[in-house]
Amino acid sequence: QQDCAVTLDGPEAEIDCNDFTLSQVASVAVFYADGPFFSGICLNNGATAINCNVKKFVDGIYVINGGEVVNSNLSPNQFGIYAKFRRDSTLTIEDTLNSNSYYGLYIDIDSGVEAKLDVKGEVTLNSNGLVGMYSVLEANTKLDIAVLNDATLESCGNIVDDISGVVPASATATFSGTRYTCDQAKVVFNGDGGGTVGTVVPPNCQACPVP
């Protein structure tokens, strides 16, 4: 199995799918782990994907060290976006829809790294099989999530949690901006291995729409 169907590297690298769909044949629905590629699009070191529909991969889009995902539909996959931060960097998501068998957005931050997520337009992380947005911070990390200007981030109808993660005692996670929509009871953060939870400034959510 190969890592990525499409790989882009660097801040000048950009793919515009023009609303076409990138998909593969995978015989095991929900998992999508037996196809020829593990990830649909891999964005490395600031690369950008625009107007992309990506489905039937483990990771719809796999991002390393920041990048930009714009006007895309990443459903269904195991993970809509898997964002790995190995160094200080920023991921921007704009006007993007994720509804997947496990996670809409999974954030994974290495020790000592400062990661930033900027939300623009309308970003929807609804009806995922586990969590809409899940973040795993290691020791001495910092995560800043900002819903900018008139942007909205909606995470509703997810099976386990709408927004959750692991924040060790030495880590910090901050959610800024006011236009979050989620079930506040499904916003949950835990310490590493059940230990002390670090500093968390959680989102203040508006209630989810009634189905």
Accessible surface in RSA format (square Angstrom, percent):
REM  Atomic radii and reference values for relative SASA: ProtOr
REM  Chains: A
REM  Algorithm: Lee & Richards
REM  Probe-radius: 1.40
REM  Slices: 20
REM RES _ NUM      All-atoms   Total-Side   Main-Chain    Non-polar    All polar
REM                ABS   REL    ABS   REL    ABS   REL    ABS   REL    ABS   REL
RES GLN A   1   128.08  71.6  44.35  32.4  83.74 199.4  32.23  68.6  95.85  72.7
RES GLN A   2   116.67  65.2 110.55  80.8   6.11  14.6  39.28  83.6  77.39  58.7
RES ASP A   3   111.43  78.1 105.32 104.8   6.10  14.4  25.47  59.9  85.96  85.7
RES CYS A   4    29.76  22.5  14.23  15.9  15.53  36.5   1.52   3.9  28.24  30.4
RES ALA A   5    33.23  30.6   6.41   9.9  26.82  61.0   6.65   9.4  26.58  70.4
RES VAL A   6    43.04  28.3  38.39  34.8   4.65  11.2  43.04  37.4   0.00   0.0
RES THR A   7    82.86  58.9  52.24  53.0  30.62  73.0  40.82  54.8  42.04  63.6
RES LEU A   8    21.23  11.8  16.62  11.9   4.61  11.6  21.23  14.9   0.00   0.0
RES ASP A   9    90.98  63.7  67.85  67.5  23.14  54.7  24.72  58.2  66.26  66.1
RES GLY A  10    14.90  18.4   0.00   N/A  14.90  18.4  14.90  40.9   0.00   0.0
RES PRO A  11   101.68  74.1  80.57  73.4  21.10  76.7  80.58  66.5  21.10 131.1
RES GLU A  12   166.82  95.8 138.24 104.6  28.58  68.1  67.85 131.2  98.97  80.8
RES ALA A  13    24.09  22.2  14.66  22.6   9.43  21.5  22.76  32.1   1.33   3.5
RES GLU A  14   106.59  61.2  75.77  57.3  30.82  73.4  16.47  31.9  90.12  73.6
RES ILE A  15    43.49  24.7  40.40  30.1   3.09   7.4  43.49  31.3   0.00   0.0
RES ASP A  16    66.69  46.7  46.79  46.6  19.89  47.0  18.52  43.6  48.17  48.0
RES CYS A  17    20.56  15.6  10.80  12.1   9.76  22.9  11.44  29.0   9.12   9.8
RES ASN A  18    98.44  67.9  81.28  78.5  17.16  41.3  17.98  43.3  80.46  77.8
RES ASP A  19    96.09  67.3  80.91  80.5  15.17  35.9  26.29  61.9  69.79  69.6
RES PHE A  20   153.93  77.0 149.47  92.6   4.46  11.6 153.13  92.8   0.80   2.3
RES THR A  21    73.63  52.4  41.10  41.7  32.53  77.5  21.52  28.9  52.11  78.8
RES LEU A  22    45.89  25.6  42.41  30.3   3.48   8.8  44.76  31.4   1.13   3.1
RES SER A  23    48.38  40.9  22.95  30.6  25.43  58.6  18.43  39.2  29.95  42.0
RES GLN A  24    19.00  10.6   5.45   4.0  13.55  32.3  16.20  34.5   2.80   2.1
RES VAL A  25   134.22  88.3 122.87 111.2  11.35  27.3 126.40 109.8   7.82  21.2
RES ALA A  26    18.39  16.9   0.00   0.0  18.39  41.8   0.89   1.3  17.49  46.3
RES SER A  27    97.75  82.6  58.27  77.8  39.48  91.0  54.23 115.5  43.53  61.0
RES VAL A  28    70.89  46.6  67.46  61.1   3.43   8.3  70.89  61.6   0.00   0.0
RES ALA A  29    69.70  64.1  58.16  89.8  11.54  26.2  59.07  83.2  10.62  28.1
RES VAL A  30    72.52  47.7  71.68  64.9   0.84   2.0  72.43  62.9   0.09   0.2
RES PHE A  31    91.76  45.9  91.76  56.8   0.00   0.0  91.76  55.6   0.00   0.0
RES TYR A  32    17.97   8.4  17.97  10.2   0.00   0.0   3.28   2.5  14.68  18.1
RES ALA A  33    50.81  46.7  38.22  59.0  12.59  28.6  38.42  54.1  12.39  32.8
RES ASP A  34    75.08  52.6  41.62  41.4  33.47  79.1  39.98  94.1  35.10  35.0
RES GLY A  35     4.44   5.5   0.00   N/A   4.44   5.5   0.47   1.3   3.97   8.9
RES PRO A  36    73.14  53.3  60.79  55.4  12.34  44.9  71.46  59.0   1.68  10.4
RES PHE A  37    49.62  24.8  49.62  30.7   0.00   0.0  49.62  30.1   0.00   0.0
RES PHE A  38    83.64  41.8  83.64  51.8   0.00   0.0  83.64  50.7   0.00   0.0
RES SER A  39     4.27   3.6   4.27   5.7   0.00   0.0   0.00   0.0   4.27   6.0
RES GLY A  40     0.00   0.0   0.00   N/A   0.00   0.0   0.00   0.0   0.00   0.0
RES ILE A  41     0.85   0.5   0.85   0.6   0.00   0.0   0.85   0.6   0.00   0.0
RES CYS A  42     4.11   3.1   4.11   4.6   0.00   0.0   2.49   6.3   1.62   1.7
RES LEU A  43     0.00   0.0   0.00   0.0   0.00   0.0   0.00   0.0   0.00   0.0
RES ASN A  44    28.26  19.5  28.26  27.3   0.00   0.0   3.73   9.0  24.54  23.7
RES ASN A  45    49.98  34.5  45.14  43.6   4.84  11.7  11.80  28.4  38.18  36.9
RES GLY A  46    24.37  30.1   0.00   N/A  24.37  30.1  16.20  44.5   8.17  18.3
RES ALA A  47     0.00   0.0   0.00   0.0   0.00   0.0   0.00   0.0   0.00   0.0
RES THR A  48    15.65  11.1  15.65  15.9   0.00   0.0   4.53   6.1  11.13  16.8
RES ALA A  49     0.00   0.0   0.00   0.0   0.00   0.0   0.00   0.0   0.00   0.0
RES ILE A  50    36.98  21.0  36.98  27.5   0.00   0.0  36.98  26.6   0.00   0.0
RES ASN A  51    29.60  20.4  29.00  28.0   0.60   1.4   1.57   3.8  28.03  27.1
RES CYS A  52     0.52   0.4   0.14   0.2   0.38   0.9   0.27   0.7   0.24   0.3
RES ASN A  53    42.58  29.4  42.23  40.8   0.35   0.8  12.34  29.7  30.24  29.2
RES VAL A  54     0.72   0.5   0.00   0.0   0.72   1.7   0.00   0.0   0.72   1.9
RES LYS A  55    74.46  36.3  74.46  45.7   0.00   0.0  18.84  17.0  55.62  59.2
RES LYS A  56    79.57  38.8  79.57  48.8   0.00   0.0  22.80  20.5  56.77  60.5
RES PHE A  57     0.75   0.4   0.75   0.5   0.00   0.0   0.75   0.5   0.00   0.0
RES VAL A  58     7.84   5.2   7.84   7.1   0.00   0.0   7.84   6.8   0.00   0.0
RES ASP A  59     5.04   3.5   5.04   5.0   0.00   0.0   0.00   0.0   5.04   5.0
RES GLY A  60     0.00   0.0   0.00   N/A   0.00   0.0   0.00   0.0   0.00   0.0
RES ILE A  61     0.00   0.0   0.00   0.0   0.00   0.0   0.00   0.0   0.00   0.0
RES TYR A  62    45.29  21.1  45.29  25.8   0.00   0.0  28.12  21.1  17.18  21.2
RES VAL A  63     0.62   0.4   0.60   0.5   0.02   0.1   0.60   0.5   0.02   0.1
RES ILE A  64    28.11  16.0  28.11  20.9   0.00   0.0  28.11  20.2   0.00   0.0
RES ASN A  65    16.31  11.3  13.37  12.9   2.94   7.1   0.00   0.0  16.31  15.8
RES GLY A  66     2.10   2.6   0.00   N/A   2.10   2.6   1.47   4.0   0.63   1.4
RES GLY A  67     7.78   9.6   0.00   N/A   7.78   9.6   4.04  11.1   3.74   8.4
RES GLU A  68    53.42  30.7  53.42  40.4   0.00   0.0   6.10  11.8  47.32  38.6
RES VAL A  69     0.00   0.0   0.00   0.0   0.00   0.0   0.00   0.0   0.00   0.0
RES VAL A  70    24.36  16.0  24.36  22.1   0.00   0.0  24.36  21.2   0.00   0.0
RES ASN A  71    72.48  50.0  66.97  64.7   5.51  13.3  10.14  24.4  62.33  60.3
RES SER A  72     6.24   5.3   0.00   0.0   6.24  14.4   3.39   7.2   2.85   4.0
RES ASN A  73    53.55  36.9  52.30  50.5   1.25   3.0  11.46  27.6  42.09  40.7
RES LEU A  74     0.00   0.0   0.00   0.0   0.00   0.0   0.00   0.0   0.00   0.0
RES SER A  75    26.62  22.5  14.49  19.3  12.13  27.9  14.49  30.8  12.13  17.0
RES PRO A  76    53.66  39.1  53.66  48.9   0.00   0.0  53.66  44.3   0.00   0.0
RES ASN A  77     0.00   0.0   0.00   0.0   0.00   0.0   0.00   0.0   0.00   0.0
RES GLN A  78    18.12  10.1  18.12  13.2   0.00   0.0   0.00   0.0  18.12  13.7
RES PHE A  79    26.78  13.4  26.78  16.6   0.00   0.0  26.78  16.2   0.00   0.0
RES GLY A  80     0.00   0.0   0.00   N/A   0.00   0.0   0.00   0.0   0.00   0.0
RES ILE A  81     0.00   0.0   0.00   0.0   0.00   0.0   0.00   0.0   0.00   0.0
RES TYR A  82    41.69  19.5  41.69  23.7   0.00   0.0  21.20  15.9  20.49  25.3
RES ALA A  83     0.42   0.4   0.42   0.7   0.00   0.0   0.42   0.6   0.00   0.0
RES LYS A  84    30.85  15.0  29.95  18.4   0.90   2.1  13.67  12.3  17.18  18.3
RES PHE A  85     2.26   1.1   2.26   1.4   0.00   0.0   2.26   1.4   0.00   0.0
RES ARG A  86   132.41  55.6 112.85  57.5  19.56  46.6  31.95  43.7 100.46  60.9
RES ARG A  87   117.71  49.4 114.19  58.2   3.52   8.4  60.73  83.0  56.98  34.5
RES ASP A  88    87.69  61.4  73.20  72.9  14.49  34.3  30.83  72.6  56.86  56.7
RES SER A  89    20.30  17.1   4.62   6.2  15.68  36.1  16.89  36.0   3.40   4.8
RES THR A  90    55.30  39.3  43.33  43.9  11.97  28.5  23.41  31.4  31.89  48.2
RES LEU A  91     0.15   0.1   0.15   0.1   0.00   0.0   0.15   0.1   0.00   0.0
RES THR A  92    17.20  12.2  17.20  17.4   0.00   0.0   2.00   2.7  15.20  23.0
RES ILE A  93     1.44   0.8   1.44   1.1   0.00   0.0   1.44   1.0   0.00   0.0
RES GLU A  94    47.68  27.4  47.68  36.1   0.00   0.0   0.13   0.2  47.55  38.8
RES ASP A  95    59.86  41.9  50.34  50.1   9.53  22.5  16.53  38.9  43.33  43.2
RES THR A  96     3.57   2.5   0.28   0.3   3.29   7.9   2.49   3.4   1.08   1.6
RES LEU A  97    74.69  41.6  74.11  53.0   0.57   1.4  74.13  52.1   0.56   1.5
RES ASN A  98     0.73   0.5   0.73   0.7   0.00   0.0   0.00   0.0   0.73   0.7
RES SER A  99    37.02  31.3  32.33  43.1   4.69  10.8  17.53  37.3  19.49  27.3
RES ASN A 100     6.66   4.6   0.00   0.0   6.66  16.0   3.86   9.3   2.80   2.7
RES SER A 101    25.29  21.4   7.99  10.7  17.30  39.8  17.44  37.1   7.85  11.0
RES TYR A 102    59.31  27.7  59.31  33.7   0.00   0.0  38.86  29.2  20.45  25.2
RES TYR A 103    32.71  15.3  32.71  18.6   0.00   0.0   5.38   4.0  27.33  33.7
RES GLY A 104     0.00   0.0   0.00   N/A   0.00   0.0   0.00   0.0   0.00   0.0
RES LEU A 105     1.21   0.7   1.21   0.9   0.00   0.0   1.21   0.9   0.00   0.0
RES TYR A 106    35.86  16.7  35.86  20.4   0.00   0.0   6.73   5.1  29.13  35.9
RES ILE A 107     0.81   0.5   0.81   0.6   0.00   0.0   0.81   0.6   0.00   0.0
RES ASP A 108    22.75  15.9  22.75  22.6   0.00   0.0   1.15   2.7  21.60  21.5
RES ILE A 109     0.00   0.0   0.00   0.0   0.00   0.0   0.00   0.0   0.00   0.0
RES ASP A 110    38.44  26.9  38.44  38.3   0.00   0.0  13.80  32.5  24.63  24.6
RES SER A 111    64.57  54.6  45.31  60.5  19.26  44.4  27.41  58.4  37.16  52.1
RES GLY A 112    48.51  59.8   0.00   N/A  48.51  59.8  21.98  60.3  26.53  59.4
RES VAL A 113    10.15   6.7   9.93   9.0   0.22   0.5  10.13   8.8   0.01   0.0
RES GLU A 114    94.88  54.5  91.23  69.0   3.66   8.7  19.73  38.2  75.16  61.4
RES ALA A 115     2.92   2.7   0.00   0.0   2.92   6.6   0.68   1.0   2.24   5.9
RES LYS A 116    89.13  43.5  89.12  54.7   0.01   0.0  35.36  31.8  53.77  57.3
RES LEU A 117     1.05   0.6   1.05   0.8   0.00   0.0   1.05   0.7   0.00   0.0
RES ASP A 118    19.19  13.4  19.19  19.1   0.00   0.0   0.02   0.1  19.16  19.1
RES VAL A 119     0.55   0.4   0.55   0.5   0.00   0.0   0.55   0.5   0.00   0.0
RES LYS A 120    83.03  40.5  82.08  50.4   0.95   2.3  34.86  31.4  48.17  51.3
RES GLY A 121    27.98  34.5   0.00   N/A  27.98  34.5  20.85  57.2   7.13  16.0
RES GLU A 122   120.25  69.0 115.56  87.4   4.69  11.2  29.02  56.1  91.23  74.5
RES VAL A 123     2.90   1.9   1.88   1.7   1.02   2.5   1.88   1.6   1.02   2.8
RES THR A 124    32.58  23.2  32.58  33.0   0.00   0.0  10.55  14.2  22.03  33.3
RES LEU A 125     0.81   0.4   0.81   0.6   0.00   0.0   0.81   0.6   0.00   0.0
RES ASN A 126    31.16  21.5  31.12  30.1   0.04   0.1  11.92  28.7  19.24  18.6
RES SER A 127    72.74  61.5  55.61  74.2  17.14  39.5  29.18  62.1  43.57  61.0
RES ASN A 128     0.46   0.3   0.00   0.0   0.46   1.1   0.34   0.8   0.13   0.1
RES GLY A 129    25.23  31.1   0.00   N/A  25.23  31.1  17.57  48.2   7.67  17.2
RES LEU A 130    61.50  34.2  61.50  44.0   0.00   0.0  61.50  43.2   0.00   0.0
RES VAL A 131     6.36   4.2   6.36   5.8   0.00   0.0   6.36   5.5   0.00   0.0
RES GLY A 132     0.00   0.0   0.00   N/A   0.00   0.0   0.00   0.0   0.00   0.0
RES MET A 133     0.23   0.1   0.23   0.1   0.00   0.0   0.04   0.0   0.18   0.2
RES TYR A 134    45.88  21.4  45.88  26.1   0.00   0.0  20.23  15.2  25.66  31.6
RES SER A 135     1.93   1.6   1.93   2.6   0.00   0.0   0.80   1.7   1.13   1.6
RES VAL A 136    36.12  23.8  36.12  32.7   0.00   0.0  36.12  31.4   0.00   0.0
RES LEU A 137     3.19   1.8   0.03   0.0   3.16   7.9   0.03   0.0   3.16   8.5
RES GLU A 138    75.62  43.4  71.97  54.5   3.64   8.7  25.16  48.7  50.45  41.2
RES ALA A 139    45.34  41.7  41.45  64.0   3.89   8.8  41.45  58.4   3.89  10.3
RES ASN A 140   100.36  69.2  82.74  80.0  17.62  42.4  24.10  58.0  76.25  73.7
RES THR A 141     3.97   2.8   0.00   0.0   3.97   9.5   0.75   1.0   3.22   4.9
RES LYS A 142    83.10  40.5  83.02  50.9   0.08   0.2  31.02  27.9  52.07  55.5
RES LEU A 143     0.73   0.4   0.73   0.5   0.00   0.0   0.73   0.5   0.00   0.0
RES ASP A 144    43.10  30.2  43.10  42.9   0.00   0.0  14.36  33.8  28.74  28.7
RES ILE A 145     0.61   0.3   0.00   0.0   0.61   1.5   0.12   0.1   0.49   1.3
RES ALA A 146    12.72  11.7  12.72  19.6   0.00   0.0  12.72  17.9   0.00   0.0
RES VAL A 147     9.04   5.9   0.76   0.7   8.27  19.9   0.76   0.7   8.27  22.4
RES LEU A 148    55.88  31.1  53.18  38.0   2.71   6.8  54.99  38.6   0.89   2.4
RES ASN A 149   146.09 100.7 108.56 104.9  37.53  90.4  36.33  87.4 109.76 106.1
RES ASP A 150   120.29  84.3 106.24 105.7  14.05  33.2  29.99  70.6  90.30  90.1
RES ALA A 151     4.11   3.8   1.35   2.1   2.76   6.3   1.94   2.7   2.17   5.8
RES THR A 152    34.26  24.4  34.26  34.7   0.00   0.0  26.46  35.5   7.80  11.8
RES LEU A 153     1.67   0.9   1.27   0.9   0.40   1.0   1.40   1.0   0.27   0.7
RES GLU A 154    44.45  25.5  44.45  33.6   0.00   0.0   7.36  14.2  37.08  30.3
RES SER A 155     0.00   0.0   0.00   0.0   0.00   0.0   0.00   0.0   0.00   0.0
RES CYS A 156    10.19   7.7   9.40  10.5   0.79   1.9   9.50  24.1   0.68   0.7
RES GLY A 157    52.78  65.1   0.00   N/A  52.78  65.1  36.06  99.0  16.72  37.5
RES ASN A 158     1.51   1.0   0.00   0.0   1.51   3.6   0.00   0.0   1.51   1.5
RES ILE A 159   128.10  72.9 105.26  78.4  22.84  55.0 108.19  77.9  19.91  54.0
RES VAL A 160    77.16  50.8  63.31  57.3  13.84  33.4  67.12  58.3  10.04  27.2
RES ASP A 161    24.08  16.9  24.08  24.0   0.00   0.0   0.00   0.0  24.08  24.0
RES ASP A 162     0.40   0.3   0.40   0.4   0.00   0.0   0.00   0.0   0.40   0.4
RES ILE A 163     1.17   0.7   1.17   0.9   0.00   0.0   1.17   0.8   0.00   0.0
RES SER A 164     3.62   3.1   3.09   4.1   0.53   1.2   2.81   6.0   0.81   1.1
RES GLY A 165     1.16   1.4   0.00   N/A   1.16   1.4   0.00   0.0   1.16   2.6
RES VAL A 166    29.56  19.5  29.56  26.8   0.00   0.0  29.56  25.7   0.00   0.0
RES VAL A 167     0.33   0.2   0.33   0.3   0.00   0.0   0.33   0.3   0.00   0.0
RES PRO A 168    13.40   9.8  12.97  11.8   0.43   1.6  13.40  11.1   0.00   0.0
RES ALA A 169    68.85  63.3  44.00  67.9  24.85  56.5  44.50  62.7  24.35  64.5
RES SER A 170    60.90  51.5  31.90  42.6  29.01  66.8  40.50  86.2  20.40  28.6
RES ALA A 171     1.44   1.3   0.00   0.0   1.44   3.3   0.00   0.0   1.44   3.8
RES THR A 172    41.61  29.6  41.59  42.2   0.02   0.1  17.59  23.6  24.03  36.3
RES ALA A 173     0.79   0.7   0.79   1.2   0.00   0.0   0.79   1.1   0.00   0.0
RES THR A 174    37.03  26.3  36.37  36.9   0.66   1.6  28.40  38.1   8.63  13.1
RES PHE A 175    10.04   5.0   0.99   0.6   9.05  23.6   0.99   0.6   9.05  25.9
RES SER A 176    52.68  44.5  47.06  62.8   5.62  13.0  40.11  85.4  12.58  17.6
RES GLY A 177    39.37  48.6   0.00   N/A  39.37  48.6  16.78  46.1  22.59  50.6
RES THR A 178   110.27  78.4  99.13 100.5  11.15  26.6  79.66 107.0  30.62  46.3
RES ARG A 179    95.32  40.0  94.57  48.2   0.76   1.8  24.35  33.3  70.97  43.0
RES TYR A 180     0.43   0.2   0.43   0.2   0.00   0.0   0.43   0.3   0.00   0.0
RES THR A 181    21.49  15.3  21.12  21.4   0.37   0.9   4.56   6.1  16.93  25.6
RES CYS A 182     1.78   1.3   0.17   0.2   1.61   3.8   0.17   0.4   1.61   1.7
RES ASP A 183    57.91  40.6  53.05  52.8   4.86  11.5  16.68  39.3  41.23  41.1
RES GLN A 184    84.26  47.1  73.59  53.8  10.67  25.4  58.68 124.9  25.58  19.4
RES ALA A 185    87.00  80.0  53.47  82.5  33.53  76.3  66.05  93.0  20.95  55.5
RES LYS A 186    48.60  23.7  48.32  29.6   0.27   0.6  29.16  26.2  19.44  20.7
RES VAL A 187    23.78  15.7   4.50   4.1  19.29  46.5   4.50   3.9  19.29  52.3
RES VAL A 188    55.47  36.5  52.09  47.2   3.37   8.1  55.47  48.2   0.00   0.0
RES PHE A 189    31.24  15.6  11.96   7.4  19.28  50.2  11.96   7.3  19.28  55.2
RES ASN A 190    80.27  55.4  78.87  76.2   1.40   3.4  15.90  38.3  64.37  62.2
RES GLY A 191     4.60   5.7   0.00   N/A   4.60   5.7   0.00   0.0   4.60  10.3
RES ASP A 192    98.32  68.9  85.02  84.6  13.30  31.4  13.43  31.6  84.89  84.7
RES GLY A 193    85.67 105.6   0.00   N/A  85.67 105.6  45.36 124.5  40.31  90.3
RES GLY A 194    73.54  90.7   0.00   N/A  73.54  90.7  35.55  97.6  37.99  85.1
RES GLY A 195    40.45  49.9   0.00   N/A  40.45  49.9  33.28  91.3   7.18  16.1
RES THR A 196   103.07  73.3  85.93  87.1  17.14  40.8  57.01  76.6  46.06  69.6
RES VAL A 197    61.75  40.6  45.65  41.3  16.10  38.8  45.65  39.7  16.10  43.7
RES GLY A 198    13.69  16.9   0.00   N/A  13.69  16.9   4.02  11.0   9.66  21.6
RES THR A 199    81.20  57.8  74.86  75.9   6.34  15.1  44.76  60.1  36.44  55.1
RES VAL A 200    36.23  23.8  12.22  11.1  24.01  57.8  12.22  10.6  24.01  65.1
RES VAL A 201    74.23  48.8  73.09  66.2   1.14   2.8  74.23  64.5   0.00   0.0
RES PRO A 202    67.93  49.5  57.61  52.5  10.33  37.5  57.61  47.6  10.33  64.2
RES PRO A 203     2.44   1.8   0.00   0.0   2.44   8.9   1.14   0.9   1.31   8.1
RES ASN A 204   124.76  86.0 115.36 111.5   9.40  22.6  33.43  80.5  91.33  88.3
RES CYS A 205    19.85  15.0   0.04   0.0  19.81  46.5   0.70   1.8  19.15  20.6
RES GLN A 206    99.80  55.8  92.20  67.4   7.60  18.1  40.66  86.6  59.14  44.9
RES ALA A 207    90.21  82.9  63.60  98.1  26.61  60.5  69.90  98.4  20.31  53.8
RES CYS A 208    35.45  26.8  20.06  22.4  15.39  36.2  18.67  47.3  16.77  18.1
RES PRO A 209    87.52  63.8  65.55  59.7  21.97  79.9  77.02  63.6  10.50  65.2
RES VAL A 210   139.92  92.1 113.01 102.3  26.91  64.8 114.94  99.9  24.98  67.7
RES PRO A 211   170.55 124.3 101.84  92.8  68.71 249.8 142.27 117.5  28.27 175.7
END  Absolute sums over single chains surface
CHAIN  1 A     8972.2       7129.9       1842.3       4786.4       4185.8
END  Absolute sums over all chains
TOTAL          8972.2       7129.9       1842.3       4786.4       4185.8
